[in-house]
Amino acid sequence: MTVKLLLVDDHQMMREGLRALIEKEPGMVVVGEADDGKAALELVARLQPQVVLMDVGLPELNGIETTRRLLRQKRGLKVVA
């Protein structure tokens, strides 16, 4: 079984580093990246990841509020902050 992940961080270098580490692991695939909370909400709806790696300090819609909305939007979603 492959675990689909979405990376959410406003720093591109951080997302690139996480992607590089995750792609080395068998059974894990990064299905998308978002640089703010709004984009994360849209991508979760479209890409249906099982896990979201969430930065707490996001511009506009912070990671805490984004997580609240994501958990209401998709039952069973796991968020790691």
C-alpha positions in Angstrom: 0.0 0.0 0.0 1.3 3.5 -0.9 0.7 6.4 1.4 -0.1 9.6 -0.4 1.2 12.8 1.2 0.6 16.5 0.7 3.4 18.9 1.8 2.2 22.3 3.1 4.9 24.9 3.9 5.4 28.5 2.7 9.2 27.8 2.3 10.0 26.1 -1.0 13.4 24.9 0.3 11.6 23.1 3.1 9.1 21.4 0.8 12.0 20.3 -1.5 13.9 18.9 1.4 10.9 17.0 2.7 10.1 15.7 -0.8 13.6 14.4 -1.3 13.5 12.5 2.0 10.1 11.1 1.5 10.8 9.9 -2.1 13.6 7.7 -0.7 11.1 5.8 1.4 9.3 2.9 -0.1 5.5 3.0 0.1 5.3 6.8 0.3 4.6 9.3 -2.5 4.2 13.1 -2.4 1.1 13.9 -4.5 1.3 17.7 -4.2 2.7 20.8 -2.5 1.0 23.9 -1.2 2.5 27.1 0.0 -0.5 28.4 2.0 -3.6 27.2 3.7 -6.0 28.1 1.0 -4.1 26.0 -1.6 -3.9 23.1 0.9 -7.7 23.0 1.2 -8.1 22.9 -2.6 -5.4 20.3 -3.1 -6.7 17.9 -0.4 -10.1 18.0 -2.1 -8.6 17.3 -5.5 -5.7 15.0 -4.7 -7.2 13.0 -1.8 -3.9 12.5 0.2 -4.0 10.3 3.3 -1.5 12.4 5.2 -0.7 16.2 5.3 2.6 17.5 6.6 1.6 20.9 7.8 3.6 24.0 8.7 1.9 25.9 11.5 3.1 29.3 10.5 1.5 29.9 7.1 0.6 33.3 5.6 -3.1 34.3 5.5 -4.7 31.1 6.7 -2.4 29.6 9.3 -1.7 25.9 9.8 -3.9 25.5 12.9 -7.0 26.9 11.2 -6.2 25.0 7.9 -5.9 21.8 9.9 -9.3 22.4 11.6 -10.9 22.9 8.2 -9.2 19.9 6.6 -10.3 17.6 9.4 -13.9 18.7 8.9 -13.5 18.4 5.1 -12.0 14.9 4.9 -12.8 12.2 7.5 -9.8 10.0 8.3 -7.2 12.5 7.1 -4.0 12.5 9.2 -2.2 15.8 9.8 1.4 16.1 11.1 2.3 19.6 12.2 
